[in-house]
Amino acid sequence: MTQYWLMKSEPDECSIDDALAAPGATVPWTGVRNYQARNFMRDAMRVGDGVLFYHSSCPQPGIAGLARVASGVRPDPTQFDSASPYFDPKSRPDQPRWLLLDVQALRKTRLIGLPELRATPELADMLILQRGNRLSITPVSEAHWRFITERLA
């Protein structure tokens, strides 16, 4: 059964354009350092699941494209790289803490900005819009996915 996700990326690190330009339009989703987001990847996300590619920490945050989960999980190598901002000195190769999966960009959408998402009553209970939610990966209901992909994107 296909599930749906919203995955945040800072466009300075990996934008929808970067993902589309990558070989096979596929990028490793590195740098997840929240246990709940990691657990979503490990326990719930499956190849083929739909992804709303969301630009965050930028002047105009919002949904910038559609993608899909393209691989299962594997250890995130950035946790072992002392030069990486995602280095974790407590993580060991034989017991990695952090995982990644590959995401394949399917297409760019018009930017569906945070103000528009907030102003859309059909999306009022979407997790990204809940107060205090800062997770980089959140589940998206099928109803929200359909509304966004059929009516907004």
DSSP file (Angstrom, degrees, kcal/mol; ACC not computed):
  #  RESIDUE AA STRUCTURE BP1 BP2  ACC     N-H-->O    O-->H-N    N-H-->O    O-->H-N    TCO  KAPPA ALPHA  PHI   PSI    X-CA   Y-CA   Z-CA
    1    1 A M              0   0    0      0, 0.0     2,-0.2     0, 0.0    48,-0.1   0.000 360.0 360.0 360.0 125.6    0.0    0.0    0.0
    2    2 A T        -     0   0    0     47,-0.1     2,-0.3    46,-0.1    47,-0.1  -0.441 360.0-167.2 -69.7 136.3    1.4    3.3   -1.1
    3    3 A Q        -     0   0    0     -2,-0.2    47,-2.0    43,-0.2     2,-0.4  -0.733  11.2-132.6-115.2 171.3    2.0    5.9    1.6
    4    4 A Y  E     -aB  50 140A   0    136,-0.6   136,-2.6    -2,-0.3     2,-0.3  -0.955  20.6-177.3-132.5 146.7    2.8    9.6    1.3
    5    5 A W  E     -aB  51 139A   0     45,-1.9    47,-3.0    -2,-0.4     2,-0.5  -0.947  24.2-139.4-140.1 153.9    5.4   11.8    2.9
    6    6 A L  E     -aB  52 138A   0    132,-2.7   132,-2.2    -2,-0.3     2,-0.5  -0.990  25.5-169.8-111.9 126.1    6.5   15.4    3.0
    7    7 A M  E     -aB  53 137A   0     45,-2.4    47,-2.7    -2,-0.5     2,-0.3  -0.974  10.4-144.6-122.9 124.1   10.3   15.6    3.1
    8    8 A K  E     +a   54   0A   0    128,-3.1     2,-0.4    -2,-0.5    47,-0.2  -0.673  20.7 173.3 -90.5 137.9   12.1   18.9    3.8
    9    9 A S  E     -a   55   0A   0     45,-2.9    47,-1.9    -2,-0.3     7,-0.1  -0.996  34.1-123.6-139.8 137.9   15.3   19.9    2.1
   10   10 A E    >>  -     0   0    0     -2,-0.4     4,-2.5    45,-0.2     3,-2.1  -0.709  23.2-138.0 -77.2 124.6   17.1   23.2    2.3
   11   11 A P  T 34 S+     0   0    0      0, 0.0     4,-0.5     0, 0.0    -1,-0.2   0.760 101.9  63.0 -60.2 -23.8   17.4   24.3   -1.3
   12   12 A D  T 34 S+     0   0    0      2,-0.2     3,-0.1     1,-0.1    46,-0.0   0.785 113.9  35.1 -67.9 -25.2   21.1   25.4   -0.7
   13   13 A E  T <4 S-     0   0    0     -3,-2.1     2,-0.2     1,-0.2    -1,-0.1   0.887 143.2 -12.6 -92.0 -49.5   21.8   21.7    0.1
   14   14 A C     <  -     0   0    0     -4,-2.5    -1,-0.2    13,-0.0    -2,-0.2  -0.768  68.4-174.1-157.4 106.4   19.5   20.0   -2.4
   15   15 A S     >  -     0   0    0     -4,-0.5     4,-2.5    -2,-0.2     5,-0.2  -0.434  44.0-102.6 -91.8 171.3   16.7   21.7   -4.3
   16   16 A I  H  > S+     0   0    0      1,-0.2     4,-2.6     2,-0.2     5,-0.2   0.878 126.3  53.9 -60.3 -36.2   14.2   20.1   -6.5
   17   17 A D  H  > S+     0   0    0      2,-0.2     4,-1.8     1,-0.2    -1,-0.2   0.910 107.5  49.8 -64.3 -41.8   16.2   21.3   -9.5
   18   18 A D  H  > S+     0   0    0      2,-0.2     4,-0.9     1,-0.2    -2,-0.2   0.926 112.0  48.2 -60.3 -45.1   19.3   19.7   -8.0
   19   19 A A  H >< S+     0   0    0     -4,-2.5     3,-0.7     1,-0.2    86,-0.3   0.917 110.8  49.8 -63.8 -43.6   17.4   16.4   -7.6
   20   20 A L  H 3< S+     0   0    0     -4,-2.6    -1,-0.2     1,-0.2    -2,-0.2   0.831 111.8  49.8 -64.2 -30.9   16.1   16.5  -11.1
   21   21 A A  H 3< S+     0   0    0     -4,-1.8    -1,-0.2    -5,-0.2    -2,-0.2   0.610  91.3  99.9 -83.0 -13.2   19.6   17.2  -12.5
   22   22 A A  S X< S-     0   0    0     -4,-0.9     3,-3.0    -3,-0.7     5,-0.1  -0.308  95.5 -77.7 -70.4 156.3   21.1   14.3  -10.5
   23   23 A P  G >  S+     0   0    0      0, 0.0     3,-1.5     0, 0.0    -1,-0.2  -0.348 122.8   1.3 -54.6 126.6   21.8   10.9  -12.3
   24   24 A G  G 3  S-     0   0    0      1,-0.3     3,-0.1    -3,-0.1    -2,-0.1   0.638 117.9 -87.6  67.4  12.8   18.5    9.2  -12.6
   25   25 A A  G <  S+     0   0    0     -3,-3.0    80,-3.1     1,-0.2     2,-0.4   0.813  96.8 133.0  53.9  32.2   16.9   12.3  -10.9
   26   26 A T  E <   +C  104   0A   0     -3,-1.5    78,-0.2    78,-0.3    -1,-0.2  -0.941  33.6 178.8-122.6 133.5   17.8   10.4   -7.7
   27   27 A V  E     -C  103   0A   0     76,-2.6    76,-2.8    -2,-0.4     2,-0.4  -0.966  32.7-114.2-130.8 146.4   19.6   11.7   -4.6
   28   28 A P  E     -C  102   0A   0      0, 0.0     2,-1.5     0, 0.0    74,-0.2  -0.663  29.1-131.4 -76.0 133.5   20.5   10.2   -1.2
   29   29 A W        +     0   0    0     72,-2.9     3,-0.4    -2,-0.4    72,-0.3  -0.643  43.0 172.1 -89.3  83.7   18.5   11.8    1.6
   30   30 A T        +     0   0    0     -2,-1.5    70,-0.1     1,-0.2    69,-0.0  -0.386  41.9  44.3 -89.9 165.5   21.4   12.5    4.0
   31   31 A G        +     0   0    0      1,-0.3     2,-0.6    -2,-0.1    -1,-0.2   0.507  58.0 152.3  86.2   6.3   21.5   14.5    7.2
   32   32 A V        +     0   0    0     -3,-0.4    -1,-0.3    67,-0.4    67,-0.2  -0.605  10.0 167.4 -71.0 118.7   18.4   13.3    9.0
   33   33 A R        +     0   0    0     -2,-0.6     2,-0.4    65,-0.1    -1,-0.1  -0.141  40.4  96.0-129.3  37.5   19.3   13.8   12.7
   34   34 A N     >  -     0   0    0      1,-0.1     4,-2.7     0, 0.0     5,-0.2  -0.998  66.2-141.9-125.8 130.0   15.9   13.4   14.4
   35   35 A Y  H  > S+     0   0    0     -2,-0.4     4,-2.6     1,-0.2     5,-0.2   0.876 100.4  51.0 -62.7 -38.8   15.0   10.0   15.8
   36   36 A Q  H  > S+     0   0    0      2,-0.2     4,-1.9     1,-0.2    -1,-0.2   0.927 112.8  45.7 -66.0 -42.9   11.3   10.2   14.8
   37   37 A A  H  > S+     0   0    0      2,-0.2     4,-1.9     1,-0.2    -2,-0.2   0.916 113.3  50.7 -64.2 -42.3   12.1   11.2   11.2
   38   38 A R  H  X S+     0   0    0     -4,-2.7     4,-2.8     1,-0.2    -2,-0.2   0.913 108.4  52.4 -59.4 -42.5   14.8    8.4   11.1
   39   39 A N  H  X>S+     0   0    0     -4,-2.6     4,-3.3     1,-0.2     5,-0.5   0.859 104.2  55.9 -65.4 -35.1   12.2    5.9   12.4
   40   40 A F  I  X>S+     0   0    0     -4,-1.9     5,-2.3     2,-0.2     4,-2.0   0.944 111.7  44.5 -58.4 -46.2    9.7    6.9    9.6
   41   41 A M  I  <5S+     0   0    0     -4,-1.9    -2,-0.2     3,-0.2    -1,-0.2   0.942 120.1  40.7 -62.1 -47.1   12.4    6.1    7.1
   42   42 A R  I  <5S+     0   0    0     -4,-2.8    -2,-0.2     1,-0.2    -1,-0.2   0.899 128.9  24.3 -69.3 -43.4   13.4    2.8    8.8
   43   43 A D  I  <5S+     0   0    0     -4,-3.3    -3,-0.2    -5,-0.2    -2,-0.2   0.692 131.8  19.9-103.5 -21.8   10.0    1.5    9.8
   44   44 A A  I  <<S+     0   0    0     -4,-2.0     2,-0.2    -5,-0.5    -3,-0.2   0.716  90.4  92.6-125.5 -30.3    7.4    3.0    7.5
   45   45 A M      < -     0   0    0     -5,-2.3     2,-0.3    -4,-0.1    28,-0.2  -0.519  50.3-176.5 -79.5 137.7    8.7    4.3    4.2
   46   46 A R    >   -     0   0    0     -2,-0.2     3,-2.4    26,-0.1    23,-0.3  -0.927  37.6 -83.7-131.6 153.5    8.8    1.9    1.2
   47   47 A V  T 3  S+     0   0    0     -2,-0.3    23,-0.2     1,-0.3     3,-0.1  -0.321 117.1  28.0 -53.8 131.9   10.0    2.1   -2.4
   48   48 A G  T 3  S+     0   0    0     21,-3.0    -1,-0.3     1,-0.3    22,-0.1   0.182  83.7 139.5  98.5 -15.7    7.4    3.8   -4.5
   49   49 A D    <   -     0   0    0     -3,-2.4    20,-2.3     1,-0.1    -1,-0.3  -0.299  57.5-109.1 -59.7 146.2    5.9    5.9   -1.7
   50   50 A G  E     -aD   4  68A   0    -47,-2.0   -45,-1.9    18,-0.2     2,-0.4  -0.504  32.5-160.2 -79.5 146.7    4.9    9.4   -2.8
   51   51 A V  E     -aD   5  67A   0     16,-2.5    16,-2.5   -47,-0.2     2,-0.7  -0.994  17.0-149.3-132.2 129.2    6.9   12.4   -1.6
   52   52 A L  E     -aD   6  66A   0    -47,-3.0   -45,-2.4    -2,-0.4     2,-0.7  -0.896  26.4-141.6 -89.0 115.5    6.1   16.1   -1.5
   53   53 A F  E     -aD   7  65A   0     12,-2.6    11,-3.2    -2,-0.7    12,-1.2  -0.726  23.7-166.9 -85.8 111.5    9.5   17.7   -2.0
   54   54 A Y  E     -aD   8  63A   0    -47,-2.7   -45,-2.9    -2,-0.7     2,-0.5  -0.875  17.0-143.4-112.2 126.2    9.5   20.7    0.4
   55   55 A H  E     +aD   9  62A   0      7,-3.0     7,-1.8    -2,-0.5     2,-0.3  -0.768  30.9 176.8 -85.3 126.8   12.0   23.6    0.4
   56   56 A S        +     0   0    0    -47,-1.9     4,-0.1    -2,-0.5    80,-0.0  -0.783  49.9  32.8-126.1 169.9   12.7   24.7    3.9
   57   57 A S  S    S+     0   0    0     -2,-0.3    -1,-0.2     1,-0.2   -47,-0.0   0.909  95.5 106.2  50.9  49.1   14.9   27.3    5.7
   58   58 A C  S    S-     0   0    0     -3,-0.2    -1,-0.2   -48,-0.1   -48,-0.0  -0.917  89.0 -92.4-147.0 168.7   14.7   29.6    2.7
   59   59 A P  S    S+     0   0    0      0, 0.0    -2,-0.1     0, 0.0    -1,-0.0   0.849 120.6  29.0 -58.0 -35.4   12.9   32.9    1.9
   60   60 A Q  S    S-     0   0    0     -4,-0.1    -5,-0.1     2,-0.1     2,-0.1  -0.731  80.8-169.1-127.7  84.4    9.9   31.1    0.4
   61   61 A P        +     0   0    0      0, 0.0    53,-1.8     0, 0.0     2,-0.3  -0.398  32.3 102.7 -70.6 148.9    9.4   27.7    2.0
   62   62 A G  E    S-DE  55 113A   0     -7,-1.8    -7,-3.0    51,-0.3     2,-0.4  -0.935  73.5 -45.7 163.2 178.4    6.9   25.4    0.4
   63   63 A I  E     +DE  54 112A   0     49,-2.1    49,-2.6    -2,-0.3    -9,-0.3  -0.600  48.0 170.5 -74.1 125.4    6.3   22.3   -1.8
   64   64 A A  E     -     0   0A   0    -11,-3.2    45,-2.3    -2,-0.4     2,-0.3   0.501  55.6 -10.3-116.3 -10.2    8.5   22.6   -4.8
   65   65 A G  E     -DE  53 108A   0    -12,-1.2   -12,-2.6    43,-0.3     2,-0.4  -0.993  60.1-102.7-173.7 174.4    8.1   19.2   -6.5
   66   66 A L  E     +DE  52 107A   0     41,-2.9    40,-3.1    -2,-0.3    41,-1.8  -0.912  40.6 157.8-115.5 144.0    6.9   15.6   -6.4
   67   67 A A  E     -DE  51 105A   0    -16,-2.5   -16,-2.5    -2,-0.4     2,-0.3  -0.830  26.3-132.3-148.5-177.5    9.1   12.6   -5.9
   68   68 A R  E     -DE  50 104A   0     36,-2.0    36,-2.8    -2,-0.3     2,-0.4  -0.985  32.0 -98.3-143.9 154.5    9.1    9.0   -4.8
   69   69 A V  E     - E   0 103A   0    -20,-2.3   -21,-3.0    -2,-0.3    34,-0.2  -0.619  38.9-177.1 -70.7 126.8   11.0    6.9   -2.4
   70   70 A A        +     0   0    0     32,-3.1     2,-0.3    -2,-0.4    33,-0.2   0.450  55.1  17.3-112.7  -2.8   13.5    5.1   -4.6
   71   71 A S  S    S-     0   0    0     31,-0.9    -1,-0.1   -25,-0.1     3,-0.1  -0.978  74.0-101.4-156.1 167.6   15.4    2.7   -2.2
   72   72 A G        -     0   0    0     -2,-0.3    30,-0.4     1,-0.2     2,-0.1  -0.234  58.6 -74.8 -78.6-178.4   15.3    1.1    1.1
   73   73 A V        +     0   0    0    -32,-0.2    28,-0.2   -28,-0.2    -1,-0.2  -0.436  49.3 167.0 -84.1 155.9   17.4    2.5    4.0
   74   74 A R  E     -F  100   0B   0     26,-1.9    26,-2.5    -2,-0.1    -3,-0.0  -0.945  48.5 -67.8-153.2 165.0   21.1    2.2    4.6
   75   75 A P  E     -F   99   0B   0      0, 0.0    24,-0.3     0, 0.0     3,-0.0  -0.317  47.7-121.9 -60.3 139.3   23.6    3.9    6.9
   76   76 A D    >   -     0   0    0     22,-2.2     3,-1.4     1,-0.1     4,-0.3  -0.746  17.4-154.1 -80.8 114.2   24.1    7.6    6.2
   77   77 A P  G >  S+     0   0    0      0, 0.0     3,-1.5     0, 0.0     4,-0.5   0.722  85.2  74.8 -66.3 -19.4   27.8    8.0    5.6
   78   78 A T  G >  S+     0   0    0      1,-0.3     3,-0.7     2,-0.2     6,-0.2   0.767  83.5  67.5 -65.1 -22.5   27.8   11.6    6.7
   79   79 A Q  G <  S+     0   0    0     -3,-1.4     9,-2.5     1,-0.2    12,-0.3   0.744 104.2  43.7 -67.8 -21.4   27.6   10.5   10.3
   80   80 A F  G <  S+     0   0    0     -3,-1.5     2,-0.8    -4,-0.3    -1,-0.2   0.479  92.2  94.4 -99.8  -4.8   31.1    9.1   10.0
   81   81 A D    X   -     0   0    0     -3,-0.7     3,-2.2    -4,-0.5     6,-0.2  -0.791  58.1-161.6 -96.0 106.9   32.7   12.0    8.2
   82   82 A S  T 3  S+     0   0    0     -2,-0.8    -1,-0.1     1,-0.3     5,-0.1   0.690  91.3  57.2 -63.8 -17.2   34.3   14.4   10.7
   83   83 A A  T 3  S+     0   0    0      3,-0.0    -1,-0.3    -3,-0.0    -5,-0.0   0.548  90.2  94.2 -87.1  -7.6   34.3   17.1    8.0
   84   84 A S  S X  S-     0   0    0     -3,-2.2     3,-1.6    -6,-0.2     0, 0.0  -0.600  77.1-134.6 -86.8 143.5   30.5   16.9    7.6
   85   85 A P  T 3  S+     0   0    0      0, 0.0    -1,-0.1     0, 0.0    -3,-0.1   0.663 109.9  57.2 -65.5 -12.9   28.1   19.1    9.4
   86   86 A Y  T 3  S+     0   0    0     -5,-0.1   -55,-0.1    -8,-0.1    -4,-0.1   0.248  76.9 136.7-101.1  11.5   26.2   15.9   10.1
   87   87 A F    <   -     0   0    0     -3,-1.6    -8,-0.2    -6,-0.2    -7,-0.2  -0.329  35.4-166.1 -59.2 136.7   29.1   14.1   11.8
   88   88 A D    >   -     0   0    0     -9,-2.5     3,-1.8     3,-0.1     9,-0.1  -0.911   9.2-165.5-128.0 103.0   28.1   12.2   14.9
   89   89 A P  T 3  S+     0   0    0      0, 0.0    -1,-0.1     0, 0.0    -2,-0.0   0.699  88.8  57.8 -64.3 -17.2   31.1   11.1   17.0
   90   90 A K  T 3  S+     0   0    0      2,-0.0     2,-0.3   -11,-0.0   -11,-0.0   0.582  87.5  92.1 -88.3  -9.1   28.9    8.7   18.9
   91   91 A S    <   -     0   0    0     -3,-1.8    -3,-0.1   -12,-0.3     3,-0.0  -0.679  60.1-163.3 -87.8 138.8   27.8    6.7   15.8
   92   92 A R  B >   -G   95   0C   0      3,-1.1     3,-1.5    -2,-0.3   -12,-0.0  -0.923  29.0-121.8-122.4 146.6   29.9    3.7   14.9
   93   93 A P  T 3  S+     0   0    0      0, 0.0    -1,-0.1     0, 0.0   -13,-0.0   0.836 116.3  50.1 -54.8 -33.6   30.1    1.9   11.5
   94   94 A D  T 3  S+     0   0    0      1,-0.3    -3,-0.0    -3,-0.0     0, 0.0   0.643 126.8  25.7 -81.1 -12.8   29.1   -1.4   13.3
   95   95 A Q  B <  S-G   92   0C   0     -3,-1.5    -3,-1.1     0, 0.0    -1,-0.3  -0.497  82.9-171.9-144.7  70.6   26.2    0.4   15.0
   96   96 A P        -     0   0    0      0, 0.0    -5,-0.0     0, 0.0     3,-0.0  -0.377  13.0-163.4 -68.2 142.3   25.1    3.4   12.9
   97   97 A R        +     0   0    0    -21,-0.1     2,-0.3    -9,-0.1    -6,-0.0   0.785  69.4  58.5 -87.7 -32.4   22.5    5.7   14.4
   98   98 A W        -     0   0    0    -22,-0.2   -22,-2.2   -10,-0.1     2,-0.3  -0.804  61.6-170.1-116.4 142.9   21.5    7.5   11.2
   99   99 A L  E     -F   75   0B   0     -2,-0.3   -67,-0.4   -24,-0.3     2,-0.3  -0.752   3.3-165.4-122.3 165.2   20.0    6.2    8.0
  100  100 A L  E     -F   74   0B   0    -26,-2.5   -26,-1.9    -2,-0.3     2,-0.3  -0.943   1.3-164.6-140.6 166.0   19.2    7.5    4.6
  101  101 A L        -     0   0    0    -72,-0.3   -72,-2.9    -2,-0.3     2,-0.3  -0.938  30.9-100.9-140.9 165.3   17.2    6.4    1.6
  102  102 A D  E     -C   28   0A   0    -30,-0.4   -32,-3.1    -2,-0.3   -31,-0.9  -0.685  28.8-159.6 -91.1 142.7   17.2    7.5   -2.0
  103  103 A V  E     -CE  27  69A   0    -76,-2.8   -76,-2.6    -2,-0.3     2,-0.6  -0.984   4.4-152.7-121.8 129.9   14.6    9.9   -3.3
  104  104 A Q  E     -CE  26  68A   0    -36,-2.8   -36,-2.0    -2,-0.4   -78,-0.3  -0.907  14.6-136.7-105.2 119.5   13.8   10.2   -7.0
  105  105 A A  E     - E   0  67A   0    -80,-3.1   -38,-0.3    -2,-0.6     3,-0.1  -0.536  21.2-179.0 -71.5 135.7   12.4   13.5   -8.2
  106  106 A L  E     -     0   0A   0    -40,-3.1     2,-0.3     1,-0.4   -39,-0.2   0.799  59.4 -23.0-103.4 -44.0    9.6   13.2  -10.6
  107  107 A R  E     - E   0  66A   0    -41,-1.8   -41,-2.9     2,-0.0    -1,-0.4  -0.975  56.2-110.6-166.4 154.4    8.7   16.7  -11.5
  108  108 A K  E     - E   0  65A   0     -2,-0.3   -43,-0.3   -43,-0.2     2,-0.3  -0.629  33.4-162.4 -82.0 145.9    8.9   20.3  -10.3
  109  109 A T  E     -     0   0A   0    -45,-2.3     2,-0.1    -2,-0.3    44,-0.1  -0.726  35.0 -84.4-115.1 171.7    5.6   22.0   -9.3
  110  110 A R  E     -     0   0A   0     43,-0.5     2,-0.5    -2,-0.3    -1,-0.1  -0.478  65.7 -87.4 -64.3 154.2    4.8   25.6   -8.9
  111  111 A L  E     -     0   0A   0     -2,-0.1     2,-1.0     1,-0.1   -47,-0.2  -0.548  38.9-160.6 -70.0 119.8    5.9   26.6   -5.4
  112  112 A I  E     - E   0  63A   0    -49,-2.6   -49,-2.1    -2,-0.5    -1,-0.1  -0.829  24.9-151.2-100.7  93.6    3.0   25.9   -3.1
  113  113 A G  E  >  - E   0  62A   0     -2,-1.0     4,-2.5   -51,-0.3   -51,-0.3  -0.110  23.1-108.1 -72.4 162.1    4.1   28.2   -0.3
  114  114 A L  H  > S+     0   0    0    -53,-1.8     4,-2.8     1,-0.2     5,-0.2   0.875 117.9  55.1 -55.6 -42.9    3.5   27.9    3.4
  115  115 A P  H  > S+     0   0    0      0, 0.0     4,-1.7     0, 0.0    -1,-0.2   0.911 110.2  46.8 -60.0 -39.9    1.0   30.8    3.4
  116  116 A E  H  4 S+     0   0    0     -3,-0.2     4,-0.5     2,-0.2    -2,-0.2   0.919 112.1  50.1 -66.6 -42.7   -1.1   29.1    0.7
  117  117 A L  H >< S+     0   0    0     -4,-2.5     3,-1.1     1,-0.2     6,-0.2   0.932 112.2  47.8 -59.8 -44.8   -1.0   25.8    2.5
  118  118 A R  H 3< S+     0   0    0     -4,-2.8    -1,-0.2     1,-0.2    -2,-0.2   0.823 110.0  52.7 -65.1 -31.2   -2.1   27.5    5.8
  119  119 A A  T 3< S+     0   0    0     -4,-1.7    -1,-0.2    -5,-0.2    -2,-0.2   0.454  88.0  93.1 -85.2  -0.7   -4.9   29.3    3.9
  120  120 A T    X   -     0   0    0     -3,-1.1     3,-2.2    -4,-0.5     4,-0.2  -0.828  62.0-159.5 -99.0 107.3   -6.3   26.1    2.4
  121  121 A P  G >  S+     0   0    0      0, 0.0     3,-1.6     0, 0.0     4,-0.2   0.825  88.8  63.5 -56.2 -34.0   -9.1   24.7    4.7
  122  122 A E  G 3  S+     0   0    0      1,-0.3     3,-0.2     2,-0.1    25,-0.1   0.672 107.7  43.6 -65.0 -15.3   -8.8   21.2    3.2
  123  123 A L  G X  S+     0   0    0     -3,-2.2     3,-2.4    -6,-0.2    -1,-0.3   0.286  76.7 115.7-110.6   8.7   -5.2   21.0    4.5
  124  124 A A  T <  S+     0   0    0     -3,-1.6    -1,-0.1     1,-0.3    -2,-0.1   0.787  79.9  44.3 -54.2 -33.7   -5.8   22.5    8.0
  125  125 A D  T 3  S+     0   0    0     -4,-0.2    -1,-0.3    -3,-0.2     2,-0.2   0.241  79.9 130.9 -99.6  15.8   -4.8   19.3    9.9
  126  126 A M    X   -     0   0    0     -3,-2.4     3,-1.6     1,-0.1     4,-0.3  -0.476  64.1-127.1 -65.7 136.7   -1.7   18.6    7.8
  127  127 A L  G >  S+     0   0    0     12,-0.4     3,-1.8     1,-0.3     6,-0.2   0.849 105.6  61.9 -58.6 -38.2    1.2   17.8   10.1
  128  128 A I  G 3  S+     0   0    0      1,-0.3    -1,-0.3     6,-0.1     5,-0.1   0.772 104.9  50.8 -59.2 -24.3    3.5   20.4    8.5
  129  129 A L  G <  S+     0   0    0     -3,-1.6    -1,-0.3    -6,-0.2     2,-0.2   0.472  84.9 110.3 -94.0  -2.7    1.0   23.1    9.5
  130  130 A Q  S X  S-     0   0    0     -3,-1.8     3,-2.0    -4,-0.3    -5,-0.0  -0.526  81.3 -97.3 -78.3 140.1    0.7   22.0   13.2
  131  131 A R  T 3  S+     0   0    0      1,-0.3    -1,-0.1    -2,-0.2     3,-0.1  -0.261 105.8  10.7 -55.3 131.6    2.2   24.4   15.8
  132  132 A G  T 3  S+     0   0    0      1,-0.2     2,-0.7    -3,-0.1    -1,-0.3   0.400  86.4 139.8  82.4  -3.4    5.7   23.3   16.9
  133  133 A N    <   +     0   0    0     -3,-2.0    -1,-0.2    -6,-0.2     0, 0.0  -0.649   9.2 153.8 -80.4 116.5    6.2   20.7   14.2
  134  134 A R        +     0   0    0     -2,-0.7    -1,-0.2    -3,-0.1    -6,-0.1   0.209  21.6 137.2-123.7  12.2    9.8   20.9   12.9
  135  135 A L        -     0   0    0      1,-0.1     3,-0.1     2,-0.0    -2,-0.0  -0.314  50.3-143.8 -63.3 143.4   10.3   17.3   11.7
  136  136 A S  S    S+     0   0    0      1,-0.2  -128,-3.1  -129,-0.1     2,-0.4   0.647  89.8  39.4 -82.7 -15.3   12.1   17.0    8.4
  137  137 A I  E    S+B    7   0A   0   -130,-0.2  -130,-0.2  -132,-0.0    -1,-0.2  -0.991  70.3 168.0-134.4 125.9    9.9   14.0    7.4
  138  138 A T  E     -B    6   0A   0   -132,-2.2  -132,-2.7    -2,-0.4     2,-0.1  -0.991  36.0-109.4-136.2 146.7    6.2   13.8    8.1
  139  139 A P  E     -B    5   0A   0      0, 0.0     2,-0.4     0, 0.0   -12,-0.4  -0.409  28.3-152.4 -68.8 151.0    3.5   11.5    6.9
  140  140 A V  E     -B    4   0A   0   -136,-2.6  -136,-0.6   -14,-0.1   -14,-0.0  -0.992  17.1-121.3-124.9 131.6    0.9   12.9    4.6
  141  141 A S     >  -     0   0    0     -2,-0.4     4,-2.7     1,-0.1     5,-0.2  -0.302  22.6-116.8 -68.8 157.0   -2.7   11.5    4.4
  142  142 A E  H  > S+     0   0    0      1,-0.2     4,-2.8     2,-0.2     5,-0.2   0.884 116.8  54.6 -60.6 -37.9   -4.0   10.2    1.1
  143  143 A A  H  > S+     0   0    0      2,-0.2     4,-2.4     1,-0.2    -1,-0.2   0.923 110.5  44.7 -62.5 -44.6   -6.6   12.9    1.1
  144  144 A H  H  > S+     0   0    0      2,-0.2     4,-2.7     1,-0.2     5,-0.2   0.924 113.0  51.6 -65.4 -43.4   -4.0   15.6    1.5
  145  145 A W  H  X S+     0   0    0     -4,-2.7     4,-3.0     1,-0.2     5,-0.3   0.946 112.4  45.8 -56.8 -50.1   -1.8   14.0   -1.2
  146  146 A R  H  X S+     0   0    0     -4,-2.8     4,-2.6     1,-0.2     5,-0.4   0.917 112.6  50.2 -62.7 -43.5   -4.7   13.9   -3.6
  147  147 A F  H  X>S+     0   0    0     -4,-2.4     4,-2.2    -5,-0.2     5,-0.8   0.940 115.7  42.4 -60.4 -46.7   -5.8   17.4   -2.9
  148  148 A I  I  X>S+     0   0    0     -4,-2.7     5,-3.1     3,-0.2     4,-1.3   0.942 120.0  41.0 -66.3 -48.2   -2.3   18.8   -3.4
  149  149 A T  I  <5S+     0   0    0     -4,-3.0    -1,-0.2    -5,-0.2    -2,-0.2   0.813 124.7  35.9 -74.3 -29.0   -1.4   16.8   -6.5
  150  150 A E  I  <5S+     0   0    0     -4,-2.6    -2,-0.2    -5,-0.3    -3,-0.2   0.774 132.0  22.3 -94.0 -28.6   -4.8   17.1   -8.2
  151  151 A R  I  <5S+     0   0    0     -4,-2.2    -3,-0.2    -5,-0.4    -2,-0.2   0.721 131.5  24.6-113.0 -26.8   -5.8   20.7   -7.2
  152  152 A L  I  <<       0   0    0     -4,-1.3    -3,-0.2    -5,-0.8   -42,-0.2   0.811 360.0 360.0-110.5 -40.4   -2.7   22.6   -6.3
  153  153 A A      <       0   0    0     -5,-3.1   -43,-0.5    -6,-0.2    -4,-0.1   0.482 360.0 360.0 -72.2 360.0    0.4   21.2   -8.0
